[in-house]
């Protein structure tokens, strides 16, 4: 039979092969790779040339149903006719052959319609193992670099490391002596000794130069200073002449009467008293003619006065050394209430001005070192968002660990805050801060302590909230709520929260049935029935099941408590006859009891 090929506008058989025209196996591999095929998914057959021992190319045989090929480059598709014969694209065979004729004419092997020599039987596939020569493997010693520090792509948490010893240095340390040296319109030594004129100059200087005067300011203990009716006493150490101190003490007696507060006035009054005694003695001697007696009397009076002065001076010195502040310079002086209040108000006004300007550290220095108002100093720093400094003052001066830990937390000094919260036994706060630091293992350890404490006090709802919101374990939260329901410890809230934690209607239906069958007893049935009213409104698909449970509970209790029938109204709001029937039943039940 003679078979002929005819040109056709379309393919009459499926595509089953690709012809690569080249005698080089290397070219075949390149083309196979470019087409996107693997050697495992195709069969490759060599196609002979018209010359002996030469190849025209190769035929790639593939399964078109498993492999979709669209781009083949300069190569050609071939049709597979009857799974026997490969013919070019857009051709057909004449005459048409039946299935039996295909089987009789062609063997089991593939046949290729060669463009130059005709039919060629494809018997042997290409054995790539014989064609490919693998390169020799070389032993290469690989040097691995050290592990590098990975650059984070985003910030998960932030904390601030602080030095507690240095954090208050700029606020609490007073100026050095070198800063104080300079031309001043007042004598600081006289101010410290209580010279009121110099004190007036100092306060005037404070008005004109508030920032500079702050360096020379005199600290006032506005919270602890002992003040009499008209005076406030400030101690700057011990020292001074014994006679001067004694005369000053006596002078104070007269000063209180006259309203003066200057020590020199006291000394003047002493000498006036001596002169007065001498004058009186002279007049008396002139009148009586006994001048020797008058001189002797005057001498005795002077000696007595000197002895009294010495005794007062010694007693005063002993009292001063026992109650002094231990400073190396200065002495004790009395400041009248008016100057005290004026100086205090000036300090407070200066502090307020610094606050208005946003200079919170300077304002805090005034409250801390000059006014000795430690809580106010901490509040000012907290207002200025200097939380670490505020925490230091709360901790060191106010001894308030609660506020100190809160300030450390606001200032992201979580390490210091955690240490204080541990001292305060605030385990939940410690766990919260460990969560911020992404240390969940350590956080869970402290949360479990909180849970155990709640369980000990039968606070099952709070314990479940820690499990759910802090640890993230809803299963454990549900278990502990069921425990509270079963042990009748705040049972209603426990079961209500248990149902709240269930989202889907199907799971809620299972949970309600399980609780009803396994845990509801006559003692907790009223609570369970009350909770069913709320669950009845959640999901329409559960209303029938919940209504049946409610009927069963009411039926079990209605003989002993007829009023329980009223509970059915909540499950039949659209049934007006139900309300009438319940009222009739309750009236009959009351008549029977009578």
Residue pairs with C-beta under 8 A, 6 or more apart in sequence:
1 95
1 101
1 105
3 93
3 94
3 95
4 93
4 94
5 87
5 88
5 91
5 92
5 93
5 94
5 113
6 91
6 92
6 93
6 94
7 90
7 91
8 90
8 91
8 92
9 90
10 90
11 79
11 89
11 90
12 79
12 81
12 92
13 79
13 80
13 81
13 82
13 87
14 64
14 79
14 80
15 64
15 69
15 77
15 78
15 79
15 80
15 89
16 61
16 62
16 63
16 64
16 78
16 79
16 80
16 83
16 86
17 59
17 60
17 61
17 62
17 77
17 78
17 80
17 86
18 35
18 59
18 60
18 62
18 69
18 72
18 75
18 76
18 77
18 78
19 47
19 57
19 58
19 59
19 60
19 75
19 76
19 77
19 78
20 27
20 28
20 31
20 57
20 58
20 59
20 60
20 75
21 56
21 57
21 75
21 76
22 28
22 31
22 57
22 58
23 49
23 54
23 55
23 56
23 57
25 126
25 131
28 44
28 57
28 58
28 126
31 73
31 75
32 39
32 42
32 44
32 60
34 73
35 60
35 69
35 71
35 72
35 73
35 75
36 69
37 60
37 62
37 67
37 69
39 128
41 62
41 66
41 67
42 60
42 61
42 62
43 60
43 61
43 62
43 125
44 58
44 59
44 60
44 61
44 125
44 126
45 58
45 59
45 61
45 110
45 112
45 122
45 124
45 125
45 126
46 55
46 57
46 58
46 124
46 126
47 55
47 56
47 57
47 58
47 59
47 112
47 114
47 120
47 122
48 54
48 55
48 56
48 114
48 117
48 120
49 55
49 56
50 56
50 116
50 117
56 114
56 116
58 126
59 78
59 86
59 112
59 122
61 80
61 110
62 69
76 88
76 89
77 89
78 86
78 87
78 88
78 89
78 112
79 86
79 87
79 88
79 89
79 91
80 86
81 87
81 93
81 102
82 97
82 99
82 102
82 106
84 102
84 106
84 110
84 111
85 93
85 106
85 110
85 111
85 112
85 113
85 119
86 110
86 111
86 112
86 113
87 93
87 113
88 113
88 115
97 105
107 121
109 121
109 122
109 123
110 121
110 122
111 119
111 120
111 121
111 122
112 119
112 120
112 121
112 122
113 119
113 120
114 120
156 438
157 436
157 437
157 438
158 412
159 412
159 413
159 414
159 415
159 436
159 437
160 388
160 411
160 412
160 413
161 413
161 415
162 388
162 411
162 413
162 416
164 392
164 416
167 388
167 389
167 392
168 389
168 392
168 393
168 396
170 361
171 361
171 364
171 365
171 368
171 377
171 381
171 389
171 393
172 365
172 368
172 369
174 369
175 215
179 215
180 188
180 215
180 216
184 205
184 216
185 201
185 204
185 205
186 198
186 201
186 202
186 205
187 195
187 198
188 216
189 329
189 330
190 198
191 198
191 199
191 202
191 218
192 218
192 236
192 329
192 330
192 331
192 333
193 236
193 330
193 331
193 333
194 263
194 331
194 332
194 333
194 334
194 335
196 261
196 262
196 336
196 339
199 335
199 339
200 339
202 213
202 216
202 218
203 339
203 342
203 343
203 346
205 213
206 213
206 217
206 343
206 346
206 350
207 346
210 350
210 353
211 362
214 350
214 362
214 365
214 366
217 347
217 366
217 370
218 234
218 343
218 370
219 369
219 370
219 372
220 234
220 340
220 343
220 344
220 347
220 370
220 371
220 372
221 372
222 344
222 371
222 372
222 373
223 372
223 373
224 372
225 232
225 233
225 234
225 340
226 232
226 233
227 233
227 337
227 340
230 256
230 259
230 336
230 337
231 261
231 334
231 335
231 336
231 337
232 334
232 335
232 336
232 337
232 340
233 332
233 333
233 334
233 335
234 332
234 333
234 335
235 320
235 323
235 324
235 325
235 327
235 332
236 325
236 327
236 329
236 330
236 331
236 332
236 333
237 324
237 325
237 326
237 327
237 328
237 329
237 330
237 331
238 317
238 320
238 321
238 324
238 331
238 332
239 329
239 330
239 331
240 331
242 310
242 313
242 314
242 317
243 309
243 310
243 313
244 263
244 267
245 313
245 316
245 317
245 320
246 309
246 310
246 312
246 313
246 316
247 266
247 267
247 270
247 309
248 263
248 266
248 267
249 266
249 312
249 313
249 316
250 266
250 269
250 270
250 308
250 309
250 312
251 263
251 265
251 266
251 267
251 268
251 269
251 270
252 263
252 266
252 334
253 266
254 265
254 266
254 269
255 261
255 262
255 265
255 266
255 269
258 265
261 334
261 335
261 336
263 333
270 305
270 309
273 305
274 302
274 305
277 298
277 301
277 302
278 298
281 294
281 295
281 297
281 298
281 301
282 294
284 294
285 291
285 293
285 294
285 295
320 332
324 332
335 343
344 371
347 366
347 370
347 371
348 366
348 371
350 366
351 363
351 366
351 367
351 371
351 380
352 363
354 360
354 362
354 363
354 366
355 363
355 380
355 383
358 384
360 380
360 381
360 383
360 384
360 386
361 381
361 384
361 386
361 389
363 380
364 377
364 378
364 380
364 381
364 386
364 389
364 393
365 377
367 373
367 374
367 376
367 377
367 380
368 374
368 377
368 393
368 397
374 393
374 397
374 398
375 398
377 393
377 397
378 390
378 393
378 394
378 397
378 398
378 403
378 407
379 390
381 387
381 389
381 390
381 393
382 390
382 407
382 410
385 410
386 411
387 407
387 408
387 410
387 411
387 413
388 407
388 408
388 411
388 413
390 407
391 403
391 404
391 405
391 407
391 408
391 411
391 413
391 416
392 404
394 400
394 401
394 403
394 404
394 407
395 401
395 404
395 420
401 420
401 423
401 424
402 424
404 420
405 416
405 417
405 420
405 421
405 424
405 426
405 429
406 417
408 414
408 416
408 417
408 420
409 417
409 433
414 433
414 436
414 437
417 429
417 433
418 430
418 433
418 434
421 429
421 430
421 433
422 430
427 446
427 447
427 449
427 450
427 453
428 446
428 447
428 450
428 466
428 470
430 446
431 443
431 444
431 445
431 446
431 447
431 450
431 470
432 443
432 470
434 440
434 442
434 443
434 446
435 443
435 470
443 470
444 471
447 466
447 470
447 471
448 471
450 463
450 466
451 463
451 466
451 467
451 480
454 460
454 462
454 463
454 466
455 463
455 480
458 484
458 487
458 489
458 490
459 490
460 480
460 481
460 483
460 484
460 489
460 490
460 494
461 481
461 484
461 490
461 493
461 494
461 497
463 480
464 477
464 478
464 480
464 481
464 484
464 494
464 497
465 477
467 473
467 474
467 476
467 477
467 480
468 474
468 477
468 501
474 501
477 501
478 498
478 501
481 494
481 495
481 497
481 498
481 501
482 494
482 498
482 515
482 519
483 494
484 490
484 491
484 493
484 494
485 491
485 494
485 495
485 498
485 515
485 519
485 524
486 519
488 523
488 524
491 524
491 527
492 527
492 530
492 531
495 515
495 527
495 528
495 531
496 531
496 534
498 511
498 515
499 508
499 511
499 512
499 531
499 534
499 535
502 508
502 511
505 538
505 539
505 541
505 542
508 535
508 538
508 539
508 542
509 539
509 541
509 542
509 545
512 532
512 535
512 542
512 545
512 546
512 549
513 545
513 549
515 528
516 528
516 549
520 528
520 553
522 556
522 557
525 553
525 556
525 557
526 557
526 564
528 553
529 550
529 553
529 554
529 564
529 567
532 546
532 549
532 550
532 571
533 567
533 570
533 571
535 542
535 546
536 542
536 543
536 546
536 547
536 550
536 570
536 571
543 571
546 571
547 571
547 572
550 567
550 568
550 571
551 568
554 564
554 565
554 567
554 568
557 564
558 564
558 565
562 585
562 586
562 589
562 590
563 586
565 582
565 585
565 586
566 582
566 586
568 578
568 582
569 578
569 579
569 582
572 578
